[in-house]
Amino acid sequence: MSGIGNQFWEKTKYKHLGQSDQQKGVTQPKLQLDADSQAKLIDLPSIGQFQPQQDSLRTVIENRRSVRKFSKDPLSLPELSWLLWATQGVTMSVPHATGGYVTRRTVPSAGGRHAFETYLVINNVAGLAPGLYRFLAVEHKLVEVVPESAFAPKFVAACLSQNWMLNSAVIFAWVAVAERMTWRYNERGYRYMLLDAGHVGQNLYLAAESINGGACGIAAYDDDLVNDLLGLDGESRFVIYIGTCGRRPG
Ligand SMILES: Cc1cc2nc3c(=O)[nH]c(=O)nc-3n(C[C@H](O)[C@H](O)[C@H](O)COP(=O)(O)O)c2cc1C
């Protein structure tokens, strides 16, 4: 077998997979990482009454582009709430046979596993101090993680110094919590997390377009540096995809 990519593809075929934790009767992992009990929680506006400027699906699909130039106008909190709902919003919770719940969300996920946490580097959102936050999808709230404006430049440096990212309003960093997926699918779950990330990224692109904003997917980043900055071990939890978003110029 040639390179590591081919080996990964081969070894994640069904014939190589052993018994999963689910098959062994292990309880499913929690739906969401706990928030630090001392951390500040921030309510997000409900998207119930939110009306995007453009709600023609055809138009948003047709106009979608990767945007790397942004206006200095901040995004509003309702707009951020809309982007978070579009990328990870919980639309239904259903009881699971092994106890607890599974969620249905605005994005599909293999086996409904929803293995991602959303970290946000806030640069320019009205009413939110710059810094690092995490989205609590179940409660539709934010939890403050590192409320420092110095965080964004460090994060962007870890994205191979793509300095234009500093002019975006918000940087999304989707973090895989591997056991939420491998509990059911073992090593094959890594394929599924990559596929899931694509769905999330596309919804960010389309939701950004619907508010006359723009997004750009980011895969050029130093894994070890971004994981260190977010306090992740890089194995059981790691950044799987990044996306920027801001208001389009002019
Ligand atoms: C998985 C993925 C990773 C990407 N990584 C980067 C990146 O690190 N930096 C960047 O400027 N653009 C990045 N892009 C944007 C692509 O360069 C862009 O989609 C491509 O040039 C086509 O342009 P369009 O999206 O406007 O159609 C990425 C896109 C995808 C889907």
The ligand as an SDF file (V2000), in Angstrom:
LIG
                    3D

 31 33  0  0  0  0  0  0  0  0999 V2000
  -11.6150   22.7100    2.6460 C   0  0  0  0  0  0  0  0  0  0  0  0
  -11.2900   24.1110    2.2030 C   0  0  0  0  0  0  0  0  0  0  0  0
  -10.1710   24.7430    2.7090 C   0  0  0  0  0  0  0  0  0  0  0  0
   -9.8530   26.0480    2.3390 C   0  0  0  0  0  0  0  0  0  0  0  0
   -8.7830   26.6760    2.9230 N   0  0  0  0  0  0  0  0  0  0  0  0
   -8.5270   27.9600    2.5950 C   0  0  0  0  0  0  0  0  0  0  0  0
   -7.4960   28.6670    3.2700 C   0  0  0  0  0  0  0  0  0  0  0  0
   -6.8270   28.1660    4.1830 O   0  0  0  0  0  0  0  0  0  0  0  0
   -7.2680   29.9530    2.9050 N   0  0  0  0  0  0  0  0  0  0  0  0
   -8.0010   30.5720    1.9200 C   0  0  0  0  0  0  0  0  0  0  0  0
   -7.7450   31.7400    1.6580 O   0  0  0  0  0  0  0  0  0  0  0  0
   -9.0150   29.9210    1.2890 N   0  0  0  0  0  0  0  0  0  0  0  0
   -9.2960   28.6460    1.6010 C   0  0  0  0  0  0  0  0  0  0  0  0
  -10.3540   28.0020    1.0000 N   0  0  0  0  0  0  0  0  0  0  0  0
  -11.1630   28.6840   -0.0310 C   0  0  0  0  0  0  0  0  0  0  0  0
  -10.8540   28.1650   -1.4390 C   0  0  0  0  0  0  0  0  0  0  0  0
   -9.6050   28.6630   -1.8280 O   0  0  0  0  0  0  0  0  0  0  0  0
  -11.9770   28.5980   -2.3870 C   0  0  0  0  0  0  0  0  0  0  0  0
  -13.1530   27.8730   -2.0670 O   0  0  0  0  0  0  0  0  0  0  0  0
  -11.6030   28.3560   -3.8450 C   0  0  0  0  0  0  0  0  0  0  0  0
  -10.5590   29.1980   -4.2370 O   0  0  0  0  0  0  0  0  0  0  0  0
  -12.7970   28.5690   -4.7720 C   0  0  0  0  0  0  0  0  0  0  0  0
  -13.3490   29.8590   -4.6340 O   0  0  0  0  0  0  0  0  0  0  0  0
  -14.8940   30.0790   -4.2630 P   0  0  0  0  0  0  0  0  0  0  0  0
  -15.1330   29.4790   -2.9000 O   0  0  0  0  0  0  0  0  0  0  0  0
  -15.0900   31.5750   -4.2520 O   0  0  0  0  0  0  0  0  0  0  0  0
  -15.7330   29.4020   -5.3010 O   0  0  0  0  0  0  0  0  0  0  0  0
  -10.6750   26.7140    1.3800 C   0  0  0  0  0  0  0  0  0  0  0  0
  -11.8230   26.0750    0.8920 C   0  0  0  0  0  0  0  0  0  0  0  0
  -12.1290   24.7980    1.3030 C   0  0  0  0  0  0  0  0  0  0  0  0
  -13.3980   24.1450    0.7720 C   0  0  0  0  0  0  0  0  0  0  0  0
  1  2  1  0
  2  3  1  0
  2 30  2  0
  3  4  2  0
  4  5  1  0
  4 28  1  0
  5  6  2  0
  6  7  1  0
  6 13  1  0
  7  8  2  0
  7  9  1  0
  9 10  1  0
 10 11  2  0
 10 12  1  0
 12 13  2  0
 13 14  1  0
 14 15  1  0
 14 28  1  0
 15 16  1  0
 16 17  1  0
 16 18  1  0
 18 19  1  0
 18 20  1  0
 20 21  1  0
 20 22  1  0
 22 23  1  0
 23 24  1  0
 24 25  2  0
 24 26  1  0
 24 27  1  0
 28 29  2  0
 29 30  1  0
 30 31  1  0
M  END
$$$$
